[in-house]
Amino acid sequence: MSRHGSETPVTPAPDRSGASGPEARAWLGGYADRLLAGVRPYASPSGSLITLPGTPGGYGTAVDGLEGFARTFLLAGFRLAGEDGADPTGLAERYAAGLAAGTDSAHPERWTRPEEHGQAKVEAASLALILDLTRPWIWDRLTPDVQERTVDYLASVVGDPDYPDNNWVWFRIVVETFLRSVGGPFSADDVVHDLAAHDRFRRPGGWFADGPERSFDHYAGWALHLYPALWARMSGAAEVAAAAGDDLAVRSASDREHLERYLEDALALVGSDGAPLIQGRSLTYRFAAAAPFWAGALAGVGRPGQLREAATRIVRHFADNDVPGPDGLLTLGWHHPWRPIAQRYSGPGSPYWASKGLLGLALPASHEVWTAAPEPLPADIGDVLTVAGAPGWVISTTRDDGIARVINHGTDHAIPGSDGGDSPLYARLAYSTATAPLLDAEAWTSPLDQSVVLLDDAGRATHRTGFEPLSTSGVGVALASAADAHWIEADLTAPDHGSGRAGESTSAGRITTVSLVRGPWEVRLVRVSESSADAVALRVGGWAAGPGLVSTLVPLLGDVAPVCGETTSDDTTLLAGPTTTPWSRYAPVPDGWTAVGIHLARTPAIGQPRLELTAGQAAVTWPDGEQTTATLP
């Protein structure tokens, strides 16, 4: 493995790379102000609810309004803190008025309380974080009765056993830390429990899983690394930690070390155009993907000029693609409104968790993240080829086209041995910063792009969730896994939280897949064993590529000559334009190894890899003459 390598005026974006800190800060500040101005027309008369246009979310309009307030409060708070309370647009006054009404149980615009709906627990954390961060300008100026009501509103989380075993544990930690700092109740037992959960999510190489499953996604950075960095700076955090039998200094040092290692992988996962990896749930949070880079700056790890460049370039990627739109609003979508991106919990206010990607504005202009000289990203310097062990990803980022790719043999948002359906957001064999997985209804039930599946005579495709990562060795970079492939009758009525669909499964056979990777190429070897009599064909799918991209799949090995084709569809991904996916179909199911070369770039491939199998070993000679070898499981 190796590493190489609204109506508010909009400040023009700085050049794509190499902007100075003051230039970047000025542009980001103008961008943030435009977002805050965009939501003002949608605030309720008291200001407590910001209910944005669009189809209500799965939790109802009342929760949507609370989300709109709390998530834009994050951004308002960052602006206030970074400008030392300077407030030309009256943010503190407006949000304080909303706080007074929202916490008043008798007010017609009161907030949904945490004990009434779980989503309010999420939003309570944003309230607590910003009330702490902006203490001199908001909390200290609230009247005693509003302070008391706010404490009462937040205190309902204390001792509540109904917190999911994932990143949500941090929502309670930060709320209870703020409560204790203002003389409110808190539970040391809660903090003990939640810190222990956080520690269970820790994985090697700087990674976190978002819970007990193999759930590796942007939550590792924009939640599980971010909140510890923010918590360490909260008033009274050390006392809260001590009450829970923890030493904040020791824990923070460990958190910083873990974050620093994570940032090495995270930086390689940013395309040269600033696009983040299109993988995992909650993608509508968009430039929240910049949050771990600001967390690094906050925690004092990493290279400040490079962290600033990564974070700014991610935000700029969306600005360059007309986000927000002319009305200044963030919608459910990516570059454009696209409702299928939503999970059940997503409402019109949800996208404003993107505010986390502007956290750097909370740091003063004198901070080193703004004064350091700019530094290039890994994608600017050269090709990156490495393995992130915890998520089971080969990371291959190429300088020529600026695309970051991952080949996935470790992530499925499930536990080993599960027999549920594949989530297109997690269980595909590859993801990139330039492509998006197919996300139409069929994609959830019949995997095509970046898949290896068995087909029955009705054309039903199998799923790989629950697969087993396998070890391999050799020269170069390769990963492998084996899946007990299964057909599934999916329960499409189940709530969508990003996981694959549950349902009744039927065994189809065992599929072993080995990926050898270099640059824009993957050589994918496949072997089927113990196949069901109902399995009539094997199909291998490549990248689902849109305009400006070339997705190639070429057969390299196999006794059965495949039928090769491609499937073109429209409006099936969060990216604009038609999408074409190449595939090869083998019938009957081959005995022994089959292999294809899979390529993604902005221009057609020049040459193709050559594959040789000898005595349980695969040897690939790449178009540039380099060779990768791997033992076959």
Solvent accessible surface area in square Angstrom, and as a share of the most:
residue,aa,sasa,rsa
1,M,157,0.70
2,S,48,0.31
3,R,93,0.34
4,H,86,0.38
5,G,51,0.49
6,S,22,0.14
7,E,161,0.72
8,T,40,0.23
9,P,116,0.73
10,V,76,0.44
11,T,53,0.31
12,P,113,0.71
13,A,46,0.36
14,P,22,0.14
15,D,113,0.59
16,R,103,0.37
17,S,58,0.38
18,G,47,0.45
19,A,6,0.05
20,S,42,0.27
21,G,2,0.02
22,P,95,0.60
23,E,94,0.42
24,A,1,0.01
25,R,29,0.11
26,A,60,0.47
27,W,5,0.02
28,L,0,0.00
29,G,4,0.03
30,G,12,0.12
31,Y,4,0.01
32,A,0,0.00
33,D,43,0.22
34,R,38,0.14
35,L,2,0.01
36,L,8,0.04
37,A,30,0.24
38,G,3,0.03
39,V,3,0.02
40,R,126,0.46
41,P,102,0.64
42,Y,77,0.29
43,A,41,0.32
44,S,25,0.16
45,P,136,0.86
46,S,26,0.17
47,G,17,0.16
48,S,0,0.00
49,L,33,0.17
50,I,7,0.04
51,T,50,0.29
52,L,9,0.05
53,P,74,0.47
54,G,59,0.57
55,T,84,0.49
56,P,73,0.46
57,G,10,0.09
58,G,48,0.46
59,Y,50,0.19
60,G,29,0.28
61,T,73,0.43
62,A,60,0.47
63,V,6,0.03
64,D,5,0.02
65,G,0,0.00
66,L,0,0.00
67,E,3,0.01
68,G,0,0.00
69,F,1,0.00
70,A,0,0.00
71,R,4,0.01
72,T,1,0.01
73,F,2,0.01
74,L,5,0.02
75,L,1,0.00
76,A,1,0.01
77,G,0,0.00
78,F,7,0.03
79,R,40,0.15
80,L,2,0.01
81,A,20,0.15
82,G,7,0.07
83,E,62,0.28
84,D,116,0.60
85,G,18,0.17
86,A,60,0.47
87,D,43,0.22
88,P,129,0.81
89,T,77,0.45
90,G,23,0.22
91,L,11,0.05
92,A,11,0.09
93,E,138,0.62
94,R,65,0.24
95,Y,14,0.05
96,A,20,0.16
97,A,51,0.40
98,G,0,0.00
99,L,2,0.01
100,A,27,0.21
101,A,7,0.05
102,G,2,0.02
103,T,8,0.04
104,D,37,0.19
105,S,86,0.55
106,A,92,0.72
107,H,53,0.24
108,P,128,0.80
109,E,27,0.12
110,R,87,0.32
111,W,2,0.01
112,T,19,0.11
113,R,43,0.16
114,P,2,0.02
115,E,98,0.44
116,E,90,0.40
117,H,55,0.25
118,G,28,0.27
119,Q,10,0.05
120,A,0,0.00
121,K,7,0.03
122,V,7,0.04
123,E,0,0.00
124,A,0,0.00
125,A,1,0.01
126,S,2,0.01
127,L,2,0.01
128,A,0,0.00
129,L,13,0.07
130,I,1,0.00
131,L,0,0.00
132,D,18,0.09
133,L,57,0.28
134,T,0,0.00
135,R,44,0.16
136,P,67,0.42
137,W,46,0.16
138,I,2,0.01
139,W,16,0.06
140,D,87,0.45
141,R,170,0.62
142,L,19,0.09
143,T,75,0.44
144,P,109,0.68
145,D,76,0.39
146,V,12,0.07
147,Q,44,0.20
148,E,126,0.57
149,R,62,0.23
150,T,1,0.01
151,V,28,0.16
152,D,81,0.42
153,Y,2,0.01
154,L,0,0.00
155,A,22,0.17
156,S,30,0.19
157,V,0,0.00
158,V,41,0.23
159,G,48,0.46
160,D,25,0.13
161,P,128,0.80
162,D,104,0.54
163,Y,20,0.08
164,P,53,0.33
165,D,59,0.31
166,N,28,0.15
167,N,2,0.01
168,W,47,0.16
169,V,1,0.00
170,W,1,0.00
171,F,1,0.00
172,R,9,0.03
173,I,0,0.00
174,V,0,0.00
175,V,1,0.00
176,E,0,0.00
177,T,0,0.00
178,F,0,0.00
179,L,0,0.00
180,R,91,0.33
181,S,38,0.25
182,V,37,0.21
183,G,73,0.71
184,G,16,0.15
185,P,64,0.40
186,F,52,0.22
187,S,23,0.15
188,A,32,0.25
189,D,113,0.59
190,D,13,0.07
191,V,1,0.01
192,V,73,0.42
193,H,96,0.43
194,D,0,0.00
195,L,4,0.02
196,A,47,0.36
197,A,0,0.00
198,H,0,0.00
199,D,60,0.31
200,R,127,0.46
201,F,2,0.01
202,R,67,0.24
203,R,63,0.23
204,P,105,0.66
205,G,32,0.31
206,G,1,0.01
207,W,5,0.02
208,F,3,0.01
209,A,0,0.00
210,D,13,0.07
211,G,1,0.01
212,P,92,0.58
213,E,60,0.27
214,R,28,0.10
215,S,2,0.01
216,F,7,0.03
217,D,6,0.03
218,H,31,0.14
219,Y,9,0.03
220,A,2,0.01
221,G,1,0.01
222,W,2,0.01
223,A,0,0.00
224,L,0,0.00
225,H,7,0.03
226,L,2,0.01
227,Y,3,0.01
228,P,6,0.04
229,A,13,0.10
230,L,22,0.11
231,W,2,0.01
232,A,39,0.30
233,R,137,0.50
234,M,10,0.05
235,S,51,0.33
236,G,26,0.25
237,A,2,0.01
238,A,52,0.40
239,E,88,0.39
240,V,0,0.00
241,A,0,0.00
242,A,66,0.51
243,A,49,0.38
244,A,16,0.12
245,G,76,0.73
246,D,36,0.19
247,D,76,0.40
248,L,23,0.12
249,A,73,0.57
250,V,103,0.59
251,R,28,0.10
252,S,14,0.09
253,A,47,0.36
254,S,46,0.30
255,D,19,0.10
256,R,94,0.34
257,E,127,0.57
258,H,20,0.09
259,L,4,0.02
260,E,81,0.36
261,R,76,0.28
262,Y,13,0.05
263,L,3,0.02
264,E,77,0.34
265,D,1,0.00
266,A,8,0.06
267,L,17,0.08
268,A,1,0.01
269,L,17,0.09
270,V,4,0.03
271,G,0,0.00
272,S,30,0.20
273,D,47,0.24
274,G,0,0.00
275,A,2,0.02
276,P,3,0.02
277,L,4,0.02
278,I,2,0.01
279,Q,2,0.01
280,G,0,0.00
281,R,25,0.09
282,S,2,0.01
283,L,5,0.03
284,T,1,0.01
285,Y,6,0.02
286,R,5,0.02
287,F,0,0.00
288,A,0,0.00
289,A,8,0.06
290,A,0,0.00
291,A,0,0.00
292,P,6,0.04
293,F,3,0.01
294,W,1,0.00
295,A,0,0.00
296,G,0,0.00
297,A,6,0.05
298,L,19,0.09
299,A,24,0.18
300,G,55,0.53
301,V,17,0.10
302,G,35,0.34
303,R,146,0.53
304,P,31,0.20
305,G,0,0.00
306,Q,20,0.09
307,L,2,0.01
308,R,3,0.01
309,E,6,0.03
310,A,0,0.00
311,A,0,0.00
312,T,3,0.02
313,R,3,0.01
314,I,1,0.01
315,V,0,0.00
316,R,4,0.02
317,H,12,0.05
318,F,0,0.00
319,A,29,0.23
320,D,72,0.37
321,N,51,0.26
322,D,112,0.58
323,V,7,0.04
324,P,5,0.03
325,G,20,0.19
326,P,128,0.81
327,D,77,0.40
328,G,0,0.00
329,L,8,0.04
330,L,5,0.03
331,T,49,0.29
332,L,16,0.08
333,G,0,0.00
334,W,3,0.01
335,H,39,0.17
336,H,58,0.26
337,P,92,0.58
338,W,13,0.05
339,R,99,0.36
340,P,77,0.48
341,I,7,0.03
342,A,17,0.13
343,Q,13,0.06
344,R,114,0.41
345,Y,23,0.09
346,S,2,0.01
347,G,1,0.01
348,P,9,0.06
349,G,1,0.01
350,S,1,0.00
351,P,0,0.00
352,Y,1,0.00
353,W,6,0.02
354,A,0,0.00
355,S,3,0.02
356,K,4,0.02
357,G,0,0.00
358,L,0,0.00
359,L,2,0.01
360,G,0,0.00
361,L,1,0.00
362,A,12,0.10
363,L,3,0.01
364,P,65,0.41
365,A,62,0.48
366,S,93,0.60
367,H,43,0.19
368,E,88,0.39
369,V,0,0.00
370,W,3,0.01
371,T,90,0.52
372,A,28,0.22
373,A,74,0.57
374,P,50,0.32
375,E,46,0.20
376,P,66,0.42
377,L,0,0.00
378,P,18,0.11
379,A,1,0.00
380,D,38,0.20
381,I,76,0.38
382,G,11,0.11
383,D,66,0.34
384,V,5,0.03
385,L,22,0.11
386,T,7,0.04
387,V,30,0.17
388,A,2,0.01
389,G,62,0.59
390,A,23,0.18
391,P,0,0.00
392,G,10,0.09
393,W,3,0.01
394,V,0,0.00
395,I,0,0.00
396,S,1,0.01
397,T,0,0.00
398,T,8,0.04
399,R,142,0.52
400,D,148,0.77
401,D,22,0.11
402,G,1,0.01
403,I,0,0.00
404,A,0,0.00
405,R,4,0.01
406,V,0,0.00
407,I,5,0.02
408,N,0,0.00
409,H,3,0.01
410,G,5,0.05
411,T,0,0.00
412,D,3,0.01
413,H,26,0.11
414,A,10,0.08
415,I,92,0.47
416,P,90,0.57
417,G,67,0.64
418,S,32,0.21
419,D,78,0.40
420,G,18,0.17
421,G,3,0.03
422,D,4,0.02
423,S,0,0.00
424,P,0,0.00
425,L,5,0.03
426,Y,0,0.00
427,A,1,0.00
428,R,3,0.01
429,L,2,0.01
430,A,5,0.04
431,Y,5,0.02
432,S,0,0.00
433,T,8,0.05
434,A,17,0.13
435,T,6,0.04
436,A,4,0.03
437,P,7,0.04
438,L,14,0.07
439,L,13,0.06
440,D,48,0.25
441,A,87,0.67
442,E,115,0.52
443,A,6,0.04
444,W,21,0.07
445,T,49,0.29
446,S,23,0.15
447,P,1,0.01
448,L,26,0.13
449,D,4,0.02
450,Q,4,0.02
451,S,5,0.03
452,V,12,0.07
453,V,3,0.02
454,L,0,0.00
455,L,7,0.03
456,D,12,0.06
457,D,130,0.67
458,A,84,0.65
459,G,41,0.39
460,R,95,0.35
461,A,4,0.03
462,T,1,0.01
463,H,4,0.02
464,R,21,0.08
465,T,8,0.05
466,G,13,0.12
467,F,2,0.01
468,E,83,0.37
469,P,68,0.43
470,L,42,0.21
471,S,107,0.69
472,T,35,0.20
473,S,70,0.45
474,G,49,0.47
475,V,100,0.58
476,G,47,0.45
477,V,4,0.02
478,A,16,0.13
479,L,32,0.16
480,A,1,0.01
481,S,4,0.02
482,A,3,0.02
483,A,8,0.06
484,D,92,0.47
485,A,2,0.02
486,H,8,0.03
487,W,4,0.01
488,I,18,0.09
489,E,109,0.49
490,A,29,0.22
491,D,65,0.34
492,L,117,0.58
493,T,126,0.73
494,A,35,0.27
495,P,82,0.52
496,D,27,0.14
497,H,78,0.35
498,G,0,0.00
499,S,39,0.25
500,G,22,0.21
501,R,35,0.13
502,A,62,0.48
503,G,36,0.34
504,E,136,0.61
505,S,35,0.23
506,T,75,0.44
507,S,85,0.55
508,A,1,0.00
509,G,7,0.07
510,R,61,0.22
511,I,7,0.03
512,T,10,0.06
513,T,8,0.04
514,V,0,0.00
515,S,0,0.00
516,L,0,0.00
517,V,3,0.02
518,R,83,0.30
519,G,11,0.10
520,P,38,0.24
521,W,13,0.05
522,E,4,0.02
523,V,0,0.00
524,R,0,0.00
525,L,0,0.00
526,V,2,0.01
527,R,78,0.29
528,V,16,0.09
529,S,48,0.31
530,E,146,0.65
531,S,53,0.34
532,S,32,0.21
533,A,107,0.83
534,D,86,0.44
535,A,13,0.10
536,V,56,0.32
537,A,0,0.00
538,L,1,0.01
539,R,35,0.13
540,V,1,0.00
541,G,0,0.00
542,G,0,0.00
543,W,8,0.03
544,A,5,0.04
545,A,8,0.06
546,G,22,0.21
547,P,93,0.58
548,G,62,0.59
549,L,25,0.12
550,V,46,0.26
551,S,25,0.16
552,T,33,0.19
553,L,18,0.09
554,V,32,0.19
555,P,54,0.34
556,L,37,0.19
557,L,61,0.30
558,G,33,0.32
559,D,142,0.73
560,V,33,0.19
561,A,89,0.69
562,P,35,0.22
563,V,95,0.55
564,C,71,0.43
565,G,26,0.25
566,E,115,0.51
567,T,57,0.33
568,T,84,0.49
569,S,32,0.20
570,D,100,0.52
571,D,94,0.49
572,T,16,0.09
573,T,5,0.03
574,L,0,0.00
575,L,36,0.18
576,A,70,0.54
577,G,28,0.27
578,P,71,0.45
579,T,5,0.03
580,T,40,0.24
581,T,2,0.01
582,P,13,0.08
583,W,51,0.18
584,S,0,0.00
585,R,80,0.29
586,Y,1,0.00
587,A,50,0.39
588,P,100,0.63
589,V,27,0.15
590,P,5,0.03
591,D,131,0.68
592,G,37,0.36
593,W,39,0.14
594,T,2,0.01
595,A,1,0.00
596,V,1,0.00
597,G,0,0.00
598,I,0,0.00
599,H,8,0.04
600,L,0,0.00
601,A,10,0.07
602,R,97,0.35
603,T,90,0.52
604,P,96,0.60
605,A,32,0.25
606,I,160,0.81
607,G,52,0.50
608,Q,90,0.40
609,P,2,0.01
610,R,155,0.56
611,L,27,0.13
612,E,113,0.51
613,L,60,0.30
614,T,81,0.47
615,A,115,0.89
616,G,47,0.46
617,Q,67,0.30
618,A,0,0.00
619,A,20,0.15
620,V,0,0.00
621,T,23,0.14
622,W,7,0.02
623,P,60,0.38
624,D,90,0.47
625,G,53,0.51
626,E,92,0.41
627,Q,99,0.44
628,T,6,0.03
629,T,21,0.12
630,A,0,0.00
631,T,57,0.33
632,L,27,0.13
633,P,56,0.35
